[in-house]
Amino acid sequence: MNRQKLLLIVNPYAGKMKAGGALLDLISEFSSHKYDVTVFPTMKKSDAREKVVRDGADYDLIVCCGGDGTVSETVNGIAALPSPPPFSFIPSGTVNDFANTMTMPSDLKQAARRIISGKNRPLDIGAFNSKFFIYVAAFGLFTSVSYTVPQDAKKMFGQLSYVMEGIKQAIEIPSHRMTVKFNNRVIKDDFVVGLVTNSTSVAGLFKIDKARVRLDDGKFELLLVKNPENPIILSQIFVDLTMQRYDPDYVIFERVSDVSFRSEKSIAWCLDGESGGNYKKAAVTNLHKKGVIRI
């Protein structure tokens, strides 16, 4: 049996630190199935991306174990490689939106076994200005909860901490005056939230019908929510969104290959559950089948 080189990137602080306790089990699982494993624990922000950029091309498979932020960092490294190897992930974060889309088991050993028996498939990657994302670029209400919730609260309350933070943000409804261009359309309006996504779940709150989402079709799902007259209407809009109902008076839902945003003031963006920076202009492009995922 030919041995292959596997880079295992582990975030020991993700979620409830499940990865640290199960690390030996993961190494044993991969090692017993043709892989020589190199473990790289992340210690600070950007460690995963920098490791992949520096050494990723030397491996046959890259697997990251952590939350959505760890996955996003790994993808940012992969997108920078001319000929990246396949990658996969083992979810150990708080919400794990991308894992929900990919129906990856929450049990770490089961996830490893799925990777071992899995097949390579193409995957679209999103370009956001000079950065990359794998499942969402977002602004507005609720979209920042994954990185504004303190880590201690995530560990103690799990996904409930996201809901509590979202309620805090909804007390005042911030809106953003923006010009959005997509599919030969130009729309100027006030928006409370915007998503460019390749996922069936965002922040554990926004849900998109699985039948609408394909990960390698060169398209993203664009969801824009206009500023309503009052919080009562807003609450109904979000109830409708959880049931995949889109009120045309308040919600724009389209499939796009690229979309641009322009605003008078800088707006905070979230990329794959992490802070993506503040911008007045943002250009989002689907990099069709740029990545290869083992799943």
Buried (B, 14 or more C-beta within 10 A) or exposed (E): EEEBBBBBBBBBBBBBEBBBEBBEEBBEBBEEBEBEBBEBBBEEEEBBBBBBBEBBBEBBBBBBBBBBBBBBBBBBBBBEBEEBBBBBBBBBBBBBBBBBBBEBBBBBBEBBBBBBEBEBBEBBBBBBBEBBBBBBBBBBBBBBBBBBBEEEBBBEBBBEBBBEBBEEBBEEBEBBBBBBBBEEEEEEBEBBBBBBBBBBBBBBBBBBEEEEBEBBBEBBBBBBBBBBEEEEEBEBBBEBBEEBEBBEEBBBBBBBBBBBBBBEEEBBBBBBBBBBBEBEEBBBBBBBBBBBBBB
